[in-house]
């Protein structure tokens, strides 16, 4: 050690600098801890990794080698390295949830991200072991540690430059890392001068190079961040100018928006859109419905199931009795299997008895007709209005239709289905105003709940929906399931013994949305011909369903849900943000719940004060609350639908075995589980809850008790464990 001015000062004040070094050691530990919390928060907030693959893998490899292969003689270092090894494993597990969003243009890495992390960790582990062999474990420990520090500083710079975006970046994370790094190097410098064991390695030119490089990188990062942030702001300003060109607002339009009472523009005359219109009408909130088709209720061959959670909302709106007269309750179900075994159950009747609403099926067209017929002001439902574009401003939102009309409002609601134009417009505007919010992963997929951010939306099933004339042997109020290998046939028998049915077929390959195959009537005929001899009851086959059909259509089944449900003054409802297989009959019912919850929040906002037009801040808070209230319930419903499709089609040997040997014996437990789930449906909080309801406070259970609580359900129901095992 050469004697110099710095060394002289430190040695003369040895105790003071030793205390300073101890303080810096504690400070570095605190800052590194906070740095990792900041990294995790940034990754969660932006849905992107906040650090690269190499820095994390190098850390894990270094910590593994010096925690387990060459553990330090110092209890301090040994314990610290083992703790950080576990911390980094947790960080990797968390960050890999969002890593696929980084690799949208590299399908292999996105699909096999865990394999990539594993290979890189093995590579760095081999390097650390070779380093320790070459220079000895003591020097290898410090050299490897400095390499980790250098990569930790280099990784974020590479990320922010390659992304050309500050999404996934954080100045706070950088500041904490810089304080910890700079403080750590000062601490080691003091140790070097006062002759501590950690000091001698400090004399290495390679070590000094890495320390200098790390400090340069840490000072470089904020300049990169600032430069790219300015670029983002400039791009956003240019794009906003471009976006506003078709929407030149004159002074009269701006004043009209500022002075207007709150108005909701509902895009889509679907069951979702019309239910929301009824809710808003009851609340006295001004609104219009813009439907692109020429008629509200076309015959598309589809039918819907109304379950108690959707029925109670329609009952609040005074619509349910009119729908109930069009159908008959389902009270019995029959299930058969490929080996000839079959059984019957009164599970549907049990749900009816418990919740006071039956399970019913009826034409989608009839439901739309009732919603339209009983709507009080039909001038607010406008057909032949295809919305092409949306504009946002500080005063409100504007929808531009294909005939050049502009519709001004406080909120635009996308109730326009899985191929939603409003969702596309929301993404376009978000890209301009908040670049990176809509990730490529979000844009290219809806995610199955069991595969969140691990895969693009894949269409794995096709479905034929049909309605047939009465068939001998199929009686009204009954429900038939025929489970096959990679297919299922499900029928509901309505009023006048009309038969509503669908056939789900597993596809030979998965397709990525939106490139799913399109099907024609010929495709539907081909599938039904292939399955024509499949018996659904002893004397009834698929061929009978096809021969007596009134209408039948075939479509690909999209499944899943988006993460982003709203932006600024735009919000998505129903299939535009979550789409599920029909096996559990919850698509329309979940959308009805969406409308009930959103209208309740809008009514609360209006009732809070005398504001003429809610501000952006108030609208955004309301929409955040809407998503918060709905997201987990919808996610679990999508998971049940995902499981239901695969359970009914016997997608693997375990589901086939459980469906054949366990399910027939636990129908009462499934009834309890299903009833408990349906109880939690959203309602309209500003309208009275009917006595005939699924609300917990008014349900009368058969034994006179109360619905099972969470504790009893979790620990007392084999059905619960069965459902959980299959990710329901």
C-alpha positions as a printed Julia matrix, in Angstrom:
728×3 Matrix{Float64}:
   0.0     0.0     0.0
   1.48    3.32   -1.04
   1.45    6.14    1.48
  -0.31    9.21    0.12
  -2.4    12.08    1.29
  -5.62   10.03    1.39
  -3.93    7.17    3.21
  -2.39    9.54    5.73
  -5.71   11.22    6.53
  -7.51    7.9     6.89
  -4.81    6.33    9.06
  -4.63    9.4    11.31
  -8.4     9.19   11.84
  -8.68    5.43   11.74
 -11.56    5.11   14.21
 -13.62    7.82   12.53
 -13.23    6.28    9.1
 -13.88    2.78   10.45
 -17.19    4.07   11.84
 -17.91    5.75    8.49
 -17.21    2.48    6.67
 -19.62    0.65    8.99
 -22.28    3.32    8.36
 -21.76    3.0     4.6
 -22.05   -0.78    4.87
 -25.44   -0.45    6.58
 -26.54    2.28    4.15
 -25.6     0.12    1.17
 -27.6    -2.79    2.59
 -30.66   -0.58    3.08
 -30.36    0.95   -0.38
 -29.91   -2.44   -2.06
 -32.99   -3.73   -0.23
 -35.07   -0.71   -1.27
 -33.64   -1.01   -4.78
 -35.13   -4.48   -5.14
 -38.51   -3.36   -3.83
 -38.39   -0.53   -6.36
 -37.49   -2.98   -9.14
 -40.4    -5.23   -8.28
 -42.82   -2.3    -8.11
 -41.6    -0.9   -11.44
 -41.96   -4.31  -13.11
 -45.49   -4.69  -11.73
 -46.51   -1.14  -12.67
 -45.19   -1.21  -16.22
 -45.67   -4.96  -16.85
 -42.06   -5.12  -18.05
 -38.84   -6.44  -16.49
 -36.98   -3.65  -14.73
 -33.61   -5.33  -15.19
 -32.02   -7.55  -17.81
 -31.44  -11.28  -17.95
 -27.64  -11.11  -17.67
 -27.4    -8.99  -14.48
 -29.85  -11.18  -12.58
 -28.33  -14.45  -13.77
 -24.8   -13.27  -12.97
 -25.94  -12.34   -9.44
 -27.56  -15.73   -8.86
 -24.52  -17.59  -10.2
 -22.05  -15.59   -8.06
 -24.18  -16.04   -4.95
 -24.61  -19.77   -5.54
 -20.85  -20.32   -5.98
 -19.85  -18.35   -2.9
 -22.75  -19.45   -0.7
 -22.52  -23.18   -1.35
 -19.4   -24.15   -3.34
 -16.81  -21.79   -1.79
 -18.54  -20.38    1.32
 -16.7   -17.52    2.97
 -15.01  -18.05    6.31
 -16.66  -14.82    7.43
 -20.08  -15.48    8.94
 -21.07  -11.95    7.86
 -20.3   -12.55    4.19
 -21.59  -16.15    4.18
 -24.96  -15.21    5.68
 -25.31  -12.12    3.49
 -24.59  -13.99    0.27
 -27.1   -16.72    1.1
 -29.79  -14.15    1.89
 -29.16  -12.34   -1.4
 -29.23  -15.65   -3.27
 -32.76  -16.24   -2.01
 -33.74  -12.62   -2.72
 -32.56  -12.88   -6.33
 -34.43  -16.15   -6.82
 -37.62  -14.4    -5.7
 -36.88  -11.45   -8.01
 -36.41  -13.8   -10.98
 -39.67  -15.62  -10.25
 -41.52  -12.29  -10.09
 -39.89  -10.63  -13.08
 -40.3   -13.62  -15.41
 -44.05  -13.02  -15.23
 -43.46   -9.93  -17.34
 -40.37  -11.02  -19.27
 -42.44  -12.24  -22.28
 -43.58   -8.63  -22.81
 -39.93   -7.77  -23.56
 -39.53  -10.4   -26.26
 -42.6    -9.95  -28.43
 -40.5   -10.24  -31.6
 -38.64  -13.33  -30.39
 -41.22  -16.12  -29.91
 -38.65  -18.71  -28.82
 -37.36  -16.6   -25.93
 -40.88  -15.54  -24.97
 -42.1   -19.11  -24.93
 -39.08  -20.65  -23.21
 -38.09  -17.79  -20.92
 -37.37  -20.12  -17.99
 -35.08  -22.22  -20.16
 -33.24  -19.06  -21.23
 -32.76  -17.97  -17.61
 -31.57  -21.46  -16.69
 -28.99  -21.62  -19.5
 -27.63  -18.15  -18.72
 -27.36  -18.97  -15.0
 -25.48  -22.17  -15.81
 -23.14  -20.23  -18.09
 -22.34  -17.61  -15.46
 -21.96  -20.31  -12.8
 -19.36  -22.06  -14.96
 -17.59  -18.72  -15.44
 -17.57  -17.93  -11.72
 -16.21  -21.38  -10.91
 -13.48  -20.99  -13.54
 -12.62  -17.57  -12.14
 -12.38  -18.99   -8.61
 -10.13  -21.8    -9.84
  -7.9   -19.4   -11.75
  -7.31  -16.74   -9.09
  -8.47  -18.53   -5.95
 -11.82  -18.32   -4.14
 -10.85  -15.27   -2.05
  -9.98  -13.03   -5.0
 -12.67  -14.68   -7.15
 -15.27  -13.68   -4.59
 -14.44   -9.98   -4.94
 -13.75  -10.0    -8.7
 -17.03  -11.83   -9.36
 -18.87   -9.41   -7.1
 -17.56   -6.39   -8.99
 -18.57   -8.01  -12.29
 -22.1    -8.4   -10.9
 -22.08   -4.73   -9.9
 -20.94   -3.65  -13.35
 -23.65   -5.67  -15.1
 -26.26   -4.3   -12.67
 -25.33   -0.81  -13.88
 -24.99   -1.75  -17.56
 -28.23   -3.73  -17.86
 -30.7    -0.85  -17.27
 -28.8     1.35  -19.77
 -29.02   -1.36  -22.44
 -32.73   -1.79  -21.7
 -33.67    1.88  -21.9
 -31.68    2.39  -25.12
 -32.97   -0.75  -26.87
 -36.57    0.0   -25.88
 -36.22    3.68  -26.68
 -38.76    4.11  -23.93
 -38.79    4.8   -20.2
 -41.35    2.03  -19.65
 -39.84   -0.39  -17.13
 -37.26    2.22  -16.1
 -37.1     4.13  -12.82
 -34.98    7.01  -11.61
 -35.66    5.94   -8.02
 -34.27    2.46   -8.68
 -31.18    4.03  -10.27
 -30.68    6.44   -7.35
 -30.87    3.67   -4.76
 -28.47    1.5    -6.75
 -26.05    4.41   -7.27
 -26.0     5.3    -3.56
 -25.41    1.65   -2.64
 -22.68    1.22   -5.28
 -20.86    4.48   -4.58
 -21.11    3.99   -0.82
 -19.87    0.42   -1.14
 -16.81    1.46   -3.09
 -15.95    4.17   -0.53
 -16.33    1.58    2.22
 -13.97   -0.82    0.42
 -11.47    2.01   -0.16
 -11.42    2.69    3.58
 -10.96   -1.02    4.3
  -8.06   -1.04    1.87
  -6.24    1.83    3.56
  -6.79    0.63    7.13
  -5.63   -2.89    6.21
  -8.81   -4.93    6.56
  -8.94   -8.41    4.97
 -11.2    -7.1     2.2
  -8.55   -4.64    1.12
  -5.69   -6.38   -0.76
  -7.76   -7.33   -3.81
  -8.37   -3.6    -4.28
  -4.86   -3.23   -5.71
  -5.74   -5.21   -8.86
  -5.81   -3.1   -12.07
  -8.75   -5.17  -13.29
 -10.68   -4.38  -10.14
  -9.97   -0.67  -10.52
 -11.11   -0.84  -14.15
 -14.43   -2.45  -13.22
 -15.03    0.03  -10.4
 -14.34    2.95  -12.7
 -16.55    1.5   -15.43
 -19.39    0.9   -12.99
 -19.24    4.48  -11.71
 -19.23    5.84  -15.27
 -22.25    3.71  -16.14
 -24.13    4.84  -13.05
 -23.5     8.49  -13.92
 -24.53    7.84  -17.55
 -27.94    6.35  -16.79
 -29.81    9.52  -15.74
 -28.65   11.32  -18.89
 -30.0     8.46  -21.04
 -33.26    8.52  -19.09
 -33.65   12.28  -19.47
 -32.87   12.22  -23.21
 -35.35    9.4   -23.97
 -38.02   10.97  -21.75
 -37.74   14.18  -23.8
 -38.03   12.17  -27.0
 -41.18   10.48  -25.69
 -42.76   13.82  -24.83
 -41.91   15.21  -28.26
 -43.31   12.14  -30.03
 -46.49   12.26  -27.97
 -47.01   15.94  -28.83
 -46.59   15.26  -32.56
 -48.91   12.26  -32.47
 -51.56   14.19  -30.57
 -51.5    16.89  -33.26
 -51.89   14.23  -35.95
 -54.68   12.52  -34.05
 -56.65   15.74  -33.67
 -56.63   16.68  -37.36
 -59.92   14.95  -38.24
 -61.6    16.5   -35.19
 -61.2    20.23  -35.49
 -63.34   21.61  -32.69
 -64.78   25.07  -33.05
 -65.43   27.32  -30.07
 -69.1    26.32  -29.98
 -68.25   22.62  -29.68
 -65.73   23.25  -26.89
 -68.23   25.36  -24.95
 -70.91   22.72  -25.48
 -68.63   20.06  -24.01
 -67.69   22.23  -21.04
 -71.3    23.05  -20.16
 -72.9    19.71  -21.0
 -74.27   17.4   -18.36
 -72.52   14.05  -18.08
 -73.29   11.86  -21.1
 -72.23    8.28  -21.74
 -71.67    7.07  -25.3
 -72.27    3.31  -25.46
 -70.76    1.74  -28.57
 -72.5    -1.53  -29.34
 -76.17   -2.51  -29.14
 -75.26   -5.84  -27.58
 -76.75   -7.43  -24.48
 -73.98   -5.64  -22.56
 -74.65   -2.26  -24.18
 -78.45   -2.4   -23.88
 -78.28   -3.59  -20.25
 -76.02   -0.63  -19.45
 -78.46    1.69  -21.25
 -81.31    0.43  -19.05
 -79.17    0.92  -15.93
 -78.25    4.48  -16.89
 -81.86    5.26  -17.75
 -82.88    4.18  -14.23
 -80.16    6.45  -12.81
 -81.2     9.42  -14.94
 -77.78    9.6   -16.62
 -77.88   10.86  -20.19
 -76.57    8.42  -22.78
 -76.84    7.12  -26.33
 -76.22    3.72  -27.92
 -74.44    3.56  -31.29
 -74.92    0.24  -33.12
 -73.15   -0.44  -36.42
 -75.7    -2.95  -37.71
 -79.01   -2.05  -39.35
 -81.05   -3.84  -36.68
 -80.65   -4.45  -32.98
 -81.77   -8.08  -32.92
 -80.53  -10.04  -35.96
 -80.9   -13.82  -36.04
 -77.36  -15.1   -35.68
 -78.11  -18.61  -34.55
 -76.73  -18.04  -31.07
 -78.51  -18.55  -27.78
 -77.6   -17.53  -24.26
 -78.02  -19.01  -20.84
 -79.37  -16.81  -18.07
 -78.05  -17.81  -14.67
 -79.07  -16.39  -11.29
 -76.27  -13.79  -11.16
 -77.41  -12.2   -14.43
 -81.1   -12.77  -13.74
 -81.07  -10.73  -10.54
 -79.78   -7.65  -12.39
 -82.47   -8.02  -15.07
 -85.01   -8.43  -12.27
 -83.86   -5.11  -10.78
 -84.46   -3.51  -14.18
 -87.96   -4.98  -14.44
 -87.06   -7.12  -17.45
 -86.72  -10.62  -16.1
 -90.41  -11.58  -16.01
 -90.74  -10.81  -19.73
 -87.77  -13.08  -20.49
 -88.95  -15.8   -18.13
 -92.18  -16.24  -20.07
 -90.15  -17.15  -23.17
 -88.51  -20.21  -21.67
 -88.75  -22.97  -19.07
 -86.4   -23.63  -16.13
 -83.76  -26.32  -16.46
 -84.34  -28.78  -13.62
 -82.46  -31.96  -14.61
 -79.23  -32.78  -16.4
 -78.05  -36.0   -18.04
 -74.37  -36.77  -18.61
 -72.98  -39.64  -20.68
 -69.46  -40.86  -21.45
 -67.69  -42.74  -24.27
 -67.78  -46.06  -22.37
 -71.6   -46.01  -22.25
 -71.91  -44.93  -18.62
 -74.43  -42.18  -17.89
 -76.11  -40.58  -14.91
 -78.74  -37.96  -14.16
 -78.73  -35.19  -11.58
 -81.08  -32.56  -10.21
 -78.19  -30.11   -9.78
 -79.92  -27.36  -11.85
 -83.06  -27.67   -9.73
 -80.94  -27.52   -6.59
 -79.42  -24.21   -7.71
 -82.93  -22.94   -8.51
 -84.21  -23.93   -5.07
 -81.29  -22.29   -3.31
 -81.07  -19.04   -5.29
 -84.72  -18.63   -6.38
 -83.71  -18.1   -10.0
 -83.53  -20.99  -12.46
 -80.99  -21.67  -15.19
 -82.71  -20.95  -18.52
 -81.72  -20.83  -22.19
 -83.28  -18.74  -24.93
 -82.51  -17.15  -28.27
 -80.07  -14.27  -28.13
 -82.38  -12.51  -30.6
 -85.3   -12.75  -28.13
 -83.21  -11.3   -25.32
 -82.18   -8.35  -27.49
 -85.8    -7.82  -28.55
 -86.94   -7.61  -24.93
 -84.11   -5.25  -24.01
 -85.0    -3.01  -26.94
 -88.8    -3.22  -26.6
 -88.81   -2.2   -22.94
 -86.23    0.57  -23.32
 -88.07    3.83  -22.54
 -86.56    6.17  -25.17
 -85.73    4.36  -28.4
 -84.47    7.59  -30.01
 -81.3     7.09  -27.97
 -80.57    3.74  -29.66
 -79.18    4.6   -33.09
 -78.45    1.91  -35.68
 -76.23    2.09  -38.77
 -73.68    4.06  -36.74
 -70.26    2.5   -37.03
 -67.73    4.28  -34.81
 -64.44    4.73  -36.64
 -62.46    6.98  -34.34
 -62.34    8.45  -30.85
 -60.87   11.74  -29.68
 -60.08   12.72  -26.1
 -59.84   16.21  -24.67
 -59.74   17.85  -21.27
 -63.48   18.45  -21.46
 -64.68   15.04  -22.65
 -64.6    12.53  -25.49
 -65.89   12.42  -29.05
 -66.93    9.44  -31.18
 -66.73    9.89  -34.96
 -68.95    7.59  -37.04
 -68.59    6.42  -40.63
 -71.19    8.95  -41.84
 -69.16   11.88  -40.49
 -71.27   12.49  -37.36
 -69.62   13.52  -34.07
 -71.05   12.42  -30.73
 -69.82   14.25  -27.62
 -69.8    12.74  -24.14
 -68.06   12.42  -20.82
 -67.33    8.7   -21.22
 -67.14    6.23  -24.11
 -68.02    2.62  -23.32
 -66.85   -0.18  -25.61
 -69.59   -2.84  -25.59
 -68.79   -3.87  -29.15
 -67.56   -7.43  -28.71
 -64.34   -9.38  -28.99
 -63.28   -7.57  -32.19
 -63.84   -4.2   -30.5
 -63.12   -1.03  -32.47
 -63.23    0.95  -29.23
 -60.49   -1.23  -27.79
 -58.37   -0.53  -30.87
 -58.99    3.21  -30.48
 -58.16    3.04  -26.77
 -54.85    1.42  -27.63
 -54.12    4.0   -30.34
 -54.74    6.91  -27.98
 -52.79    5.27  -25.15
 -49.81    4.84  -27.48
 -49.85    8.58  -28.13
 -50.51    9.85  -24.62
 -48.76    7.19  -22.53
 -46.32    5.26  -24.75
 -45.65    1.75  -23.58
 -48.8     1.38  -21.47
 -50.22   -1.04  -24.03
 -47.45   -3.6   -24.44
 -47.05   -5.75  -27.53
 -48.06   -8.72  -25.42
 -51.3    -6.98  -24.48
 -51.92   -5.9   -28.05
 -51.45   -9.37  -29.54
 -53.3   -11.46  -27.06
 -55.94  -12.06  -24.54
 -54.48  -14.26  -21.82
 -56.01  -17.41  -20.45
 -56.12  -17.09  -16.65
 -53.97  -20.2   -16.22
 -51.39  -18.82  -18.67
 -51.25  -15.13  -17.79
 -48.51  -13.32  -19.79
 -47.01  -16.68  -20.75
 -48.7   -17.04  -24.12
 -50.51  -15.21  -26.86
 -54.27  -15.76  -27.06
 -54.6   -19.12  -28.75
 -57.83  -20.4   -30.2
 -57.84  -24.08  -29.27
 -61.49  -24.95  -29.9
 -64.17  -24.46  -32.54
 -67.87  -24.46  -31.74
 -71.08  -25.08  -33.66
 -74.07  -23.27  -32.13
 -77.51  -24.42  -33.21
 -81.23  -24.26  -32.51
 -83.39  -27.23  -33.5
 -87.07  -28.11  -33.58
 -88.4   -30.51  -30.91
 -86.87  -34.0   -30.98
 -88.55  -37.05  -29.48
 -86.77  -37.93  -26.24
 -85.52  -34.41  -25.48
 -87.98  -32.85  -23.04
 -88.29  -29.21  -22.07
 -86.46  -28.22  -18.88
 -83.73  -30.83  -19.32
 -80.05  -30.45  -20.14
 -77.9   -33.12  -21.8
 -74.11  -33.38  -21.8
 -72.23  -35.89  -23.92
 -68.55  -35.84  -23.0
 -66.28  -37.22  -25.72
 -62.56  -37.38  -26.29
 -61.57  -33.91  -27.55
 -65.21  -32.93  -28.13
 -68.46  -32.46  -26.24
 -72.13  -32.01  -27.14
 -74.29  -29.92  -24.82
 -78.02  -29.29  -25.2
 -80.64  -27.27  -23.34
 -84.34  -27.84  -24.01
 -86.51  -24.76  -23.83
 -90.15  -23.79  -24.18
 -92.08  -25.93  -26.61
 -89.25  -28.5   -26.42
 -87.06  -26.42  -28.76
 -83.46  -27.58  -28.5
 -80.56  -25.16  -28.01
 -77.26  -26.91  -28.54
 -73.57  -26.48  -29.14
 -70.75  -28.82  -30.09
 -67.18  -27.99  -29.06
 -64.32  -29.63  -30.94
 -60.63  -29.46  -29.99
 -58.65  -28.22  -32.99
 -55.7   -30.13  -34.41
 -53.52  -27.08  -33.79
 -53.74  -23.9   -31.77
 -54.13  -20.59  -33.59
 -52.96  -17.18  -32.44
 -55.53  -14.43  -32.16
 -56.57  -12.67  -34.36
 -55.44  -15.18  -37.01
 -57.98  -17.82  -36.0
 -59.73  -19.77  -38.77
 -63.1   -18.6   -40.03
 -65.85  -21.15  -40.56
 -68.82  -21.46  -42.89
 -72.04  -23.45  -42.82
 -70.22  -26.14  -44.81
 -67.68  -26.46  -41.98
 -70.5   -26.81  -39.45
 -72.13  -29.49  -41.62
 -68.82  -31.35  -41.93
 -68.27  -31.48  -38.17
 -71.83  -32.56  -37.46
 -71.59  -35.22  -40.18
 -68.37  -36.52  -38.62
 -70.12  -36.83  -35.24
 -73.53  -37.82  -36.62
 -73.58  -41.24  -34.9
 -72.53  -39.94  -31.47
 -75.39  -40.66  -29.06
 -76.34  -37.91  -26.63
 -79.21  -40.03  -25.27
 -80.11  -43.61  -26.02
 -82.31  -42.76  -29.04
 -80.95  -39.32  -29.97
 -77.76  -38.59  -31.88
 -75.89  -35.56  -33.21
 -77.35  -36.4   -36.61
 -80.84  -35.74  -35.21
 -79.78  -32.3   -33.99
 -78.49  -31.4   -37.43
 -81.49  -32.77  -39.36
 -83.98  -30.77  -37.28
 -81.94  -27.58  -37.1
 -83.56  -24.21  -37.67
 -80.24  -22.44  -37.76
 -76.6   -23.34  -37.05
 -73.34  -21.42  -37.2
 -69.72  -22.34  -36.52
 -67.09  -20.11  -34.99
 -63.65  -20.22  -33.39
 -63.74  -19.89  -29.61
 -61.61  -17.09  -28.24
 -60.83  -17.34  -24.53
 -59.26  -15.0   -22.03
 -59.1   -11.44  -20.79
 -57.07   -8.31  -21.26
 -55.13   -6.6   -18.49
 -55.98   -3.01  -19.51
 -59.73   -2.29  -19.24
 -59.74    1.48  -19.46
 -57.76    4.55  -20.45
 -58.62    8.19  -19.84
 -62.36    8.46  -20.72
 -62.67    5.07  -22.45
 -63.74    1.84  -20.76
 -64.41   -1.69  -22.02
 -67.23   -4.03  -20.96
 -68.15   -7.6   -21.74
 -66.51   -9.49  -24.6
 -64.4    -6.48  -25.57
 -62.26   -7.13  -22.5
 -63.03  -10.73  -21.45
 -64.17  -13.66  -23.6
 -64.9   -17.15  -22.37
 -65.98  -20.55  -23.62
 -69.74  -21.22  -23.35
 -69.47  -24.35  -21.2
 -70.41  -22.69  -17.91
 -72.86  -20.21  -19.45
 -71.31  -17.11  -17.9
 -70.36  -14.92  -20.9
 -73.56  -12.85  -21.03
 -74.1   -13.01  -17.27
 -70.63  -11.65  -16.55
 -71.21   -8.82  -19.03
 -74.53   -8.0   -17.31
 -72.66   -7.78  -14.01
 -70.15   -5.4   -15.66
 -72.99   -3.08  -16.67
 -74.5    -3.17  -13.18
 -71.22   -2.3   -11.44
 -70.22    0.46  -13.86
 -73.64    2.12  -13.7
 -73.57    1.99   -9.9
 -70.22    3.79   -9.84
 -71.4     6.39  -12.35
 -74.49    7.03  -10.26
 -72.36    7.52   -7.14
 -70.18   10.01   -9.01
 -73.16   12.05  -10.14
 -74.73   12.01   -6.68
 -71.58   13.24   -4.95
 -71.96   16.84   -6.01
 -73.41   19.3    -8.46
 -70.58   19.17  -11.01
 -71.82   19.58  -14.54
 -69.12   17.52  -16.19
 -66.81   15.16  -14.28
 -63.1    15.88  -14.71
 -60.62   13.46  -16.26
 -59.27   12.75  -12.77
 -62.7    11.81  -11.44
 -63.5     9.61  -14.45
 -60.15    7.83  -14.28
 -60.57    7.15  -10.55
 -64.05    5.76  -11.21
 -62.81    3.46  -13.97
 -59.93    2.26  -11.81
 -62.45    1.38   -9.11
 -64.6    -0.44  -11.7
 -61.68   -2.61  -12.78
 -60.66   -3.22   -9.17
 -64.16   -4.4    -8.27
 -64.53   -6.64  -11.32
 -61.09   -7.96  -12.28
 -60.59  -10.83   -9.82
 -64.17  -12.1   -10.12
 -64.0   -12.03  -13.91
 -60.57  -13.67  -13.87
 -61.89  -16.54  -11.75
 -64.96  -16.88  -13.98
 -62.75  -17.07  -17.08
 -60.66  -19.7   -15.3
 -63.77  -21.78  -14.6
 -64.85  -21.48  -18.23
 -61.37  -22.43  -19.41
 -61.41  -25.49  -17.18
 -65.01  -26.35  -18.13
 -64.19  -26.56  -21.83
 -61.26  -28.87  -21.18
 -63.1   -30.93  -18.57
 -66.09  -31.52  -20.86
 -63.84  -32.47  -23.79
 -61.73  -34.8   -21.62
 -58.63  -32.89  -22.64
 -56.21  -35.11  -20.71
 -56.32  -38.43  -18.9
 -56.73  -36.89  -15.45
 -59.73  -34.78  -16.4
 -61.22  -37.78  -18.19
 -60.74  -40.01  -15.11
 -62.08  -37.46  -12.62
 -65.04  -36.66  -14.87
 -65.92  -40.33  -15.19
 -65.28  -41.63  -11.68
 -65.57  -38.7    -9.24
 -67.84  -36.07  -10.75
 -70.95  -38.33  -10.83
 -70.77  -38.7    -7.05
 -70.28  -35.08   -5.93
 -73.08  -33.23   -7.7
 -74.52  -31.9    -4.42
 -71.14  -30.54   -3.44
 -70.75  -28.95   -6.87
 -74.22  -27.45   -6.4
 -73.08  -25.82   -3.17
 -69.87  -24.56   -4.74
 -71.66  -23.17   -7.8
 -74.33  -21.48   -5.69
 -71.73  -19.85   -3.48
 -69.93  -18.46   -6.55
 -73.16  -17.13   -8.1
 -74.1   -15.34   -4.88
 -71.21  -12.92   -5.32
 -72.55  -11.36   -8.53
 -72.58   -7.59   -8.95
 -75.89   -5.76   -8.66
 -77.19   -2.22   -9.26
 -76.68   -0.54   -5.91
 -79.12    2.33   -6.49
 -82.08    0.02   -7.24
 -83.84   -2.19   -4.69
 -82.73   -5.78   -4.39
 -85.79   -7.94   -5.2
 -86.93  -10.42   -2.59
 -86.32  -13.09   -5.18
 -82.56  -12.62   -5.31
 -79.19  -14.25   -4.94
 -78.15  -11.78   -2.25
 -76.76  -13.43    0.88
 -79.08  -11.49    3.16
 -82.31  -12.86    1.67
 -81.52  -16.37    0.42
 -83.28  -19.12    2.32
 -81.28  -22.29    2.23
 -83.12  -25.64    2.32
 -81.91  -26.48    5.81
 -82.92  -23.06    7.13
 -79.31  -22.03    7.69
 -77.05  -19.61    5.9
 -74.9   -20.08    2.82
 -71.58  -21.76    3.61
 -68.87  -19.33    4.6
 -65.42  -19.29    3.11
 -63.96  -21.35    5.93
 -66.51  -24.12    5.65
 -66.31  -24.11    1.9
 -62.54  -24.28    1.82
 -62.04  -26.97    4.4
 -65.28  -28.91    4.21
 -65.89  -29.39    0.5
 -64.08  -31.99   -1.6
 -65.56  -30.18   -4.58
 -63.62  -27.1    -3.6
 -60.36  -29.03   -3.53
 -61.22  -30.69   -6.84
 -61.9   -27.31   -8.44
 -58.78  -25.75   -7.0
 -56.69  -28.68   -8.2
 -57.84  -27.95  -11.72
 -57.14  -24.21  -11.35
 -60.8   -23.22  -11.2
